[in-house]
Amino acid sequence: MTTTRFLTSEDVQGLATPGEYVDAVRDGYRQRGEGAPAEPRTKLLNRDPPGMFTTYAAVLPETGAMGGYMYSAGFGAEDAWFMTPLFDSASGEPLALLDGASMNPFKTGAAGAVAADELAREDASTVALIGSGPQARGQLRALATVRDLESVWVYSPTKESREAFAGEMDRVLDASVAAVASSGAAVEGADIVVTATTAAEPVFDGDLLEPGTHVTAMGQYHPEKRELDATTIERAKYVPDLRERALMDAGSFLLARDEGVVDDDHIYAELGDVVAGSVPGREDDEEVTVFDSGGTGIETVAAAYMLYEKARDEDLGTTIDFSPASESLTGE
């Protein structure tokens, strides 16, 4: 029998700062670049009722943890439910079970920020943010920890949503945050472009990107849907979270490949390779760079273990007991 800590979404809400998420996720991607195992998502689709069940996992040996995400979306409840099981990577014993909803935008935002820190220009200070939901909020909060932001232009299709988001973030950040009426107005002149949408078609024209722009795309992981057009992919040094995932469900890359503007060799490196220093990130101020983020167990395990340690130190959560298989299977 072993005791495992159960953390509710309320337990982990506000437990860590955006900067702490970024530090944890950066170290997780470094470990991946040095050989830590990670697998892309499996996605099981159900027809009636319509829904999706998804899992992905990673082992971070230096962190001392392994685990991942399991979540359902849709089905009869027409909602999403996130669970994060966390195990000790030395003993194999379960450490924690987290309700992963609260950490989701922050750990995903942290992955975007780590990529921006490696791939955006050092002097990048203006941001175009396409999307105004929780994921957009996480991306922007994390990005502000790695660059000194001066101006942020926000676009989403609903005027009330983008204006409310801009007003909120203008109060939270030191930067000036304003809503604009089109994605083109946001993207033109931006040093960093972040897409955090559920769009099936490209959300901006790649010809609008200035030389030296960095793009983080995190809203789409379907082989036939994309936030970025073929022009953006063709112009960019293309860095996915996992190479295998890019070839499986990164619609922006796959559809650009189908159009014949790139081939598989256009995948420059995984983000972990760049963070670990195996390959250089940005090499000059004129490069256009893209980080394609579909979600992995790397940022999930890194963030979950950081939260677990904090919760343990503050004695947050409740405990549940697990029996090892040697006892449960034999009944002894």
C-alpha positions, 0 to 999 in steps of 0.5 A: 500500500502507498499513499498518493496525494490527490489535488483538486483544481482548486488546490492547484489554482494560483499555487505557482506563478507563470514564471515558475511554470516556465522554469519547470517546463524549460527543464522538462524540454531540456531533458527531452532534448537529452533523451527523455522519453515522450509520446504524442497523443492518442486520440480516440473518437466516439461517434454517438455520443460524439466525443474524444478521449485523449492521452499522452505521456512522458518520463522526466528522469532528472525531475524524478517523475513520469505521467501525463494527461488523460482527458475526455471532451464532449460525450453526454456531458458536452464538457471536458475533464482532465486528469493527471496521474503522476508517478515516481520515475525511480520507484514507479510508485504513484505520487499524485493524481491532479485535476488538471483543468486549472494548470492547463492554460499555464503549462501550455502557455509555459511551453509557448514561452520557452519556445519564444525565449529560444526562437524570438528575437531578444528585443521582441516587444510587440505581440499579436494574439489571435484568440481571447480564451483561457489558453490565450490568457495562459500564453500571454501571461507566460510570454511576459516572463521571458520578454519585456512586452510593450504592446499587445494587439488582441483579435478574436471574432467576437468584439465583446470577447476581445475587448474584455480580454484586452481590458483584463490583460491591460490591468494585469501586465505592464504592457499596453494591451488593446483589441483590434478589428482584424487578425491582419491589424494585429499581425502587421509589425508584430515581433511575436504572433501567438495563435490560440484558437479552435479555427479550422482554417488559417487565421492570418496571411503569412505574407504579413509576417515581417522578417524576424517574426516568431510565431507560436501556434497552439490551438489546433492538433488535427491533420486536416485543420490548421491555424497557419497557412502554407506561406507561414510554414514555408517561410519559417524555421519550423520547430514542433514540440515532438517530431512524431506529433508533427507528422501525425496531427500538425495540420498546419505542417501536413497541409503545407506538405500536401500543397508541395511547399515543404517536405518532412525535412522542413522540420528543423528540430524538436523544441527539446533539441533547441533547449538542450543546445543540440541545435541552435535556435534563432540564428539571425534577426531576419529568420521567421520561426514557428513553434507548433505546440499540440500538447505533450506529456513533457510540459504536463509532467514538469508542471504537475511535479512542480505543483505536487512539490508545492502542495506537499510542502504546504500540506494541500490536498487529500490522500488516497491509498493505492495497493501494488499489483503484487497484493491486489492481483493475488489478494494477499 
